[in-house]
Amino acid sequence: MIKDLPLNERPREKMLNHGSKKLSNTEILAILIQTGSKNESALELAQRVLELMKSGIHELNNMTVQELCKVKGIGPSKAVQILAAVELANRINMDEFLIKEKILSPTDIYNYLGQDMKHFKKEVFRTVFLDTKNRVIDYEDISVGSLNASIVHPREVFNRAIKKSAAGVILMHNHPSGNPSPSNEDINITKRLSQAGDLLGIKVLDHVIIGIGKYFSMKEENLI
């Protein structure tokens, strides 16, 4: 049990004395779990939860309460605590994005709005709305499903842009495969939306495709 560990090796005391950055993923998760089971400490439970993540802790973004509860010793209460912390981290990340003065590069988009999208199991089309100085007004998920002309229609994108008085938009979507290279459909839809934006006076500034650990910017590749 954690209480049997030397004081300086217990996760909470370690964090108090040295800060959160000195803690391992297991130790941070153990703090969230708070208590162990009859036969295991919170540290051991945390380690078994992390063993579910085959490619890394980022997979917690896609976990459900039901999946976490498959770990013996993790009930609905502990599962909710873990997922609430994950959601809070995502919201902090997005809040940092929304208070930025302006978008400077596709890297900004990827770092602040692509981190959750790269874990989605389905394609999600997201639009970022900007003012005349490229400052973020808002963002919104427009559709879910394989990208095609019937799902991503100009009226869905620009109706929202007009309502938000946006001067420009940045388009985003993810590739669940992890490879952000655009398909012909991706390129054709981007051209279609860009032409519609020109007619309305709302510039399509970029279309950023999110992969795992990388992105593809149509603006950077001169496809827009």
N, C-alpha and C positions, 0 to 999 in steps of 0.2 A: 504494500500500500504506500501511497505517497507520503503519509505521515511517518512512515518508517525510514524515509530517505533523510540524509543529512539536510539541515535547514537550507544551506546554500544551493542544494540541488533540486529543491521543490520549485515547480514552475512559477507559482505566484511570487514567492520570495525572490526568485531569480529575476523576474521581471521588475519587481520593486527596486532591487539593488542595481540592476544592470541595464534595464530598458528592454522593450519588446523585441528589438532587432537582434538581441543576443539569444533569443529563444528559437528552438527548432520548430518545424511545422507540428511535430507531435506534441511538443510542450504547449504551443498556442492552442491547439485543438483540445488538449487536456483541460486547460483553463475554462474553455467554453463548456465542455462536458461536465465539469465541476466535481462530480463524484463517480467512483467506480462501481462495479457490481460486487456481488458477494465474493467472487473468486478472482477478480481482476481490478487493478488500479485504473484510475482515469487515464494514465499514460498508456497502459496496455490496451485499453479500449480505443484510445485515439490512434494508436499504431494499427490496430485492426481495421479501423475506418479508412485510414490512408492506404492500406493494402488493396482497397477496392479500386483505387485510382491507378489504373494501369499506365497511363501516360503522364501523370502528374497531378498535383493538387488542384489545378485549374478545372478538373472534371467535377469538382464540387458544384460548379455553376449549373450542371445538368442533373444533379442528383435530386431525387424526390424524398419526401419523408418516408414513403413506403420502402424505398431502396435502402436508406440508411437503417431502417428498423430491422433489416435482415441481419445486421450485425448483432450477435447475442450481447445483451447488455445495453443496447441503444434502443430506448423506447421513443414514443412520439415526442415527449417533452425535450429530450436531449437532441433529437433530430431537428426539431423546430429551432432550438437555440443555435445549432450549427448553421442551418440555412438562413436564419435571420442575420447572422454575422456576415455571411457571404453576400446577402442582398444589401446590407448596410455598406459594405466595402464597394460594391458596384455603384451605389448611389453617391457615395463620396467621390468616386472617380468621375462620374458624370457631372456632378456639381462643379468640380474643378474645371471641367471642360466648358460648362455654361457661363462661368464667370471670366473666362479668358477674354481679353480685349478683342482679339480677332483671330481668324484662322490664317496661319502663315504657310502651311504646307499640308500635303496629304498625310504626313507623319503625325501632325496634330490630330487629324481625324482618326487615324488608326489607333493612336495611343489612348485617346479619350472616349471614343465611341465604338471602336472596333474590338475592345477587349471582351465584351460580353458576346458580341456577334460571332466571334471565331469559334465559340463553343456550341452554337445553335445546331440542332440536328436537322432542321429544315431551312431552306432559303428564306431570308427575311429581307424585304426591301425597305430601306429607311431613307428619309429625306431630312436634310439639315437645312433650316431656313436662316438666311443671313440678311443683314441690313446693308445700306449703301457703303458702309465701311468694313464689310466682311465680318462684323460682329455677330455672334450667334443669337438669334431670337428664340429659337426652339428647335426641336427635332421630333419626328414622329415616324412610327412604323406604319407603312402604307399597306403592305400585303405580306402574306406568308404562303410559300409554295414555290414551285419551280418557276423561274422567271420567264414570262412570255407576255406577248402584247395584250392578251386578254386580262391578265392579272395586273400588270402595271400600265395603266391608261393615263395619258396626259391630264385628263380632267381630275383624276384622283390626286395627282401631284400638285397641279397648279391651282386647283380650287382651294387647297389648304394654304398654298403660298400667298394667294391673293388675300385670303382672310387674315393672314398674319402680317400683311403689308411687307412681304419679303422682296428685296431687290435681286436676290440671287439664291440659288439652291445648290447644295452638294448632294449627289445621289450616292447611296451606299447599298451594297448587299453582300451577303456572305456566301461562300462555297463550302458546304459541309464536308466535302472531300479534303479540304485543307489547301488545295491548289487554287490560287486566285486568278490564274490565267483566264481571260475572258473568252466566252463562246461567241459564235457568230450572232446568236440571239442577243447576248449582252451588248454587243457593239451596235446592232441594229436598233435596239430599244433606246440606247443612249442617244443615237443620232435623231431618232424620232422625238424624244423628249427635248433635246437641244433645239430642234427646229420649232417646236411648239413654244418653248420658252422665249425664243427670239421674237416670235409673233406677239407675245404678250408683254415683252419688255422685262422678262424675268430671266436672268442669265443662268444657264446651267454651267457652273464653274468647274465641276469635276464629277467623275463617277469612280468611286473607290471600291474595289472588290476586296473583301476581307478573307484571308486564308489563315492557316495556323502559323503564327510567327512571321508572317509577311503579308504584303498587300500589293495590289496592282492599281495604279492610277492612270486612268485614260488620258488625263490632262498631260501627265509626264511623258506618256508614250505617243502624244500627238494624235490621239484618236478622237479628240473633242476640240 
